[in-house]
Amino acid sequence: MGLFTGLATLPLAPVRGVVWIAERIHDEAHRQLYDPEVIKQRLEEVAEARESGELTEEEAAREEDELVRRLMSQGPPGGGLEV
C-alpha cells in the first residue's frame, strides 16, 4: 500500500478493525459449534449429567441429537470423500 493510498483510506481503518473483529468472533463461534473435539467433549458432559440426574432422559436425548447432527453435518474429516 502506497503512502497516498494509506492516507486516503485512513478514515476506513475503524471499519476494517470492526470487520476483522467480527471475522474472528465468527471463526471462534464456528469452531465451538462444529469442532469434532468440542462436540465429543459436550457429549461426554451430557452423559455425565444424565447419570447424575441433572438432565432427564428426554433432555439428554434432545441434546445428544443436536450434537450428533452438528457432528454429522461436517462430513468426513478433511472435507473429501472417505474411501
C-alpha positions as CSV (number, residue, x, y, z in Angstrom):
1,M,0.0,0.0,0.0
2,G,1.4,3.3,-1.0
3,L,1.6,6.5,1.0
4,F,-1.3,8.2,-0.8
5,T,-3.5,5.1,-0.7
6,G,-2.7,4.7,3.0
7,L,-3.7,8.3,3.7
8,A,-6.8,8.2,1.5
9,T,-8.1,5.0,3.2
10,L,-7.2,6.0,6.7
11,P,-10.7,7.0,7.6
12,L,-11.8,3.4,6.9
13,A,-9.4,2.0,9.4
14,P,-12.0,1.7,12.2
15,V,-14.4,-0.1,9.8
16,R,-11.7,-2.6,8.8
17,G,-10.9,-3.1,12.5
18,V,-14.6,-3.9,13.3
19,V,-14.7,-6.3,10.3
20,W,-11.6,-8.0,11.5
21,I,-13.0,-8.5,15.0
22,A,-16.3,-9.8,13.5
23,E,-14.4,-12.3,11.4
24,R,-12.5,-13.6,14.5
25,I,-15.7,-13.9,16.5
26,H,-17.4,-15.8,13.6
27,D,-14.4,-18.1,13.3
28,E,-14.4,-18.9,17.1
29,A,-18.2,-19.4,17.2
30,H,-18.0,-21.8,14.2
31,R,-15.2,-23.7,15.9
32,Q,-17.1,-24.1,19.1
33,L,-20.2,-25.2,17.3
34,Y,-18.7,-27.6,14.8
35,D,-15.3,-28.7,16.1
36,P,-15.5,-32.5,16.5
37,E,-13.4,-32.5,19.7
38,V,-15.6,-29.8,21.3
39,I,-18.8,-31.8,20.3
40,K,-17.3,-35.1,21.7
41,Q,-16.5,-33.3,25.0
42,R,-20.0,-31.9,25.2
43,L,-21.4,-35.4,24.5
44,E,-19.4,-36.7,27.5
45,E,-20.7,-33.9,29.6
46,V,-24.3,-34.7,28.6
47,A,-23.8,-38.4,29.5
48,E,-22.4,-37.4,32.9
49,A,-25.3,-35.0,33.5
50,R,-27.8,-37.8,32.6
51,E,-26.0,-40.2,35.0
52,S,-26.0,-37.7,37.9
53,G,-29.7,-36.8,37.3
54,E,-29.0,-33.2,36.2
55,L,-30.7,-34.0,32.9
56,T,-33.8,-36.1,32.2
57,E,-33.6,-38.8,29.6
58,E,-35.6,-36.6,27.2
59,E,-33.4,-33.6,27.7
60,A,-30.3,-35.6,27.3
61,A,-31.6,-37.3,24.1
62,R,-32.5,-33.9,22.6
63,E,-29.1,-32.5,23.4
64,E,-27.3,-35.6,22.0
65,D,-29.4,-35.5,18.8
66,E,-28.4,-31.9,18.2
67,L,-24.7,-32.6,18.9
68,V,-24.7,-35.6,16.6
69,R,-26.5,-33.6,13.9
70,R,-23.7,-30.9,14.1
71,L,-21.0,-33.6,14.1
72,M,-22.5,-35.3,11.0
73,S,-23.1,-32.0,9.2
74,Q,-19.3,-31.7,8.8
75,G,-18.9,-34.7,6.6
76,P,-15.8,-36.9,6.7
77,P,-12.5,-35.4,8.2
78,G,-10.5,-33.5,5.6
79,G,-13.7,-32.5,3.7
80,G,-13.3,-35.1,1.0
81,L,-14.9,-38.4,0.2
82,E,-13.8,-41.2,2.5
83,V,-12.8,-44.3,0.7
